[in-house]
Amino acid sequence: MCMFFSAISDGNGKVKFFELEDVVNEMVQGNPKSFDWNSHTSIATFNKITPTQEDKWNKWEYNVDKKEIKADSLVSLDDRDLVVKAIKKYLKGKDIGYMRNLYDCNSGNCNSGNRNSGDCNSGDCNSGILTGHFCTEKKYFLFDIPCTKEEYEEINRLNLYTCFDINIFVYENKMTSKEKKANPNYKTLGGYLKTIDYKQAWKKVPKESIAKIKKLKNFDKQKFYEITGRR
């Protein structure tokens, strides 16, 4: 299971992971490739390592709090000591709390381009697939009413992630004194990543997209308003 802080290595001490600057730069662009900062595959892809090559790299999970490392997949020489050394060197002096929040935000709950359980539900930003264990079938819902898989997947064709994002990069020259004090990393990054309220983010979704949502199966204007604040 991928988690903060993930890394891969080639067995000879060559270590790759998402650096703070990498994460912010990709987010500023809207994370067009839907990278998960805690995913070994995303780390490999970001570093232009092909799937075939990736199979030859070790995959690691480093517990930042306990300072312990665990091999998620050991397929080459065990170079964990060099991996730990590289990670500790990189994390030294970093604001771990800030990094944890930034990296974990994209591991399944907030990534606008890669939602595994649906989209736009009140509570966890999803619209509606009922999941469980030991089930013989998967049921789909839109606005709390059952629908077909095809009807449900219509929302994915709207590409809402291109205009909806709860993460906004605020450049240094736009930051207030209070924001600078609360985000000392701005000097390194040239700004900071601001997380805005869910309904506030919906205000940026264009009317054209809202009109398409209203055409979805089972559309309920009251529920839509309660969740998004849009009419």
N, C-alpha and C positions, 0 to 999 in steps of 0.2 A: 504494500500500500504506500503510495507516494505521500510524503508529508514534508513540512518545513523542518529541516533544510535538506533538500535532495541534491545528489551529485552523481556523476558517472566518472569512471577512470579507465584507462587503457591497460592497467596491470603494471605499468612502469612509472607510475607517479604523475602521469598527465591527467589533470583533473578539470572537469568542466561542470559549471553550475550557472544559474542565472545570477548575475551580479545586480546590485540595486539599480545601477544606471541602466542596465538592459531592460529591467522590468518597467521602469518609468518611461524610457524611450518608446517601448512598444505600446504602453498604455496611452501615451500622448497621441499615437497614431491610430488609436482605437483597437489595438491588438488585432490587426487584420487576419493573422494566421491562427487566432484563437489559442495561443500558447497557454499552458497551465504551468505556472512557475515552479510547481512541485512535481512535475511529471518528467520522468527520465527520458521519455520519447521526445517531449518538447525541448528538453535541454539538448538532446542529440540533433534534432532538426534545426534548432536555432544555430547550432555550431556547424551546420552543413555536413553532418555525419549521416550517411545513408542508412536505411533500415538494415541492410546486410552488414554494414560495418558496426552498427549499433549492437548487434547480437554478440559482438566480440568485446564489448565494454562492460565492466563491472558496474552494478547499480547500488548506490548507497543511500541510507537514511541516517542523518546525523541529528541526535537529540541535543539541541542547543542548551537546554537546562541542565541535563545530566552530563553533558560533554561526552556522550557515548555514541559509537557508530555501529550500525547494523547493516550487514550485506543483504540486500533485497534479491540480488542475483550475482553470484560470483562465477564468472565464466572465463576469467583470465587469471594471471598471477595475483595473489592477495597482496595488494599494495595499500591496505587500509591505514598503515602508519603515515604514509606520505599523503594520503587523502585527508586524514585528520589534521595534519600539519598545515596543509594548504587552506583548509576551511577555517581553522583557528586564526591563521594569519589574516585571512580576508575579513572575518567577523570582528577582529580586534578593534575596539573603539567605535564600533557601529551601534546605532540605537536599535537594539534587538526587538524591543516592543513595537517600534515603528515598522521594522522589517517583517515581523511576524504578521502584523495586521495587513500589510501590503501583499505579502505572498499568499497568505491564507485566503484573502479576499477573492482570489481567482481559482480556488481549488474546488469549485462546485456550487458555490452559493451566489457569487456576484459576477461571474464572468458572463457578460452579455452576449457572447458569441457561442457559448457552449453550455447549454442547459440540458441536463440529462433527464429531468423529471417533468418538464413542461415549461410553460411560460405564463407569468403574470398572475399567479394566485396571491391572494391576500395572505400574508404571514411569511412566505418564503420565496416570493417573486416567481411563482410558477403558475401555469394556467390549466394544469390539469390532467396528469395521468395518475391513476391509482395503482400503486405498486404494493407488493407484499411478498410473503414467502409461501412455498408449497401451494402455489396457485396453478390451475390448469389453463387459465387465460388471463390476458391483460386487458383491462378496461380503460377506455379513454373518456374524458369529460371536458366539456367546454361550458363555462358558466354554471358549473355544478350539475349539468345535465348530460347523460350519456350520449356519446356520438361515435361515429366510426373512426377508424384510424386515419382514413383519408381526409375526413372532415377536420379532425384534430390537427393534422399536419399542415393544413392551410395556413396556420399562423406562422409556421416556419418560412413560408414563401414571402411573408411580408418584410423579412429582413429588418426587424425592429432594432436589432443590435447596432445597425449603422447610424441610428439617430437617438438611441436610448442608452445612456451610460450614467451610472451613479458616481463614477470617478472622473474628476476634472483636474487637469494639471494647471496649477496656478503659477505663472512665472514670477521670478523674484521681484521684478519691477511693479508687479500688481499686488504683492503681498503687503499686509498690514504689519505693524510692529508686533501686534499680538500673535499673528500667524508665524512670524519669524522666530519669536521666542518659543513658541510651542513646537516648531519644526526646525531645529538647528541644522538638519541635513540639507536645508535649502541652499547652503553655500556650495555644497558639492554638486547638487543636482540642478541648480539654477532655478529652483522653485520647489513646490511640493504637490503631492497628489491629494486633492480634497475630495472627500466622500460626501455627497449631498443626499438629502432626503429622497426617498423613493418617489413620492408624489411630485417633488420639485423636478426630478429628472423627467417625469412624464410631460411636464410643461414644454419641454423642448421637442417633443414628437410632433412633426408637422400635421396639419389638418388632413392632408391627403391620406396619411397612414391611419389616422383615427377613422376616417370614412371607410377604409377597407376593413378595419376591425369590426365596424358596425354591421358589416355584411356577413360576418362569420356565423356559422350555425349556432343557434341557441343564444344569440346576443341578448344580454340583459343590461339595459342602460343604467339601472340603479346599482347593480353589482359592479359594473364597470366604473361608475363614478366613485363608489366606496373604495375601490382598490387603487384607482389612478388619480382621482380628483378631476378627471376630464369628462366633458359632456359631449 
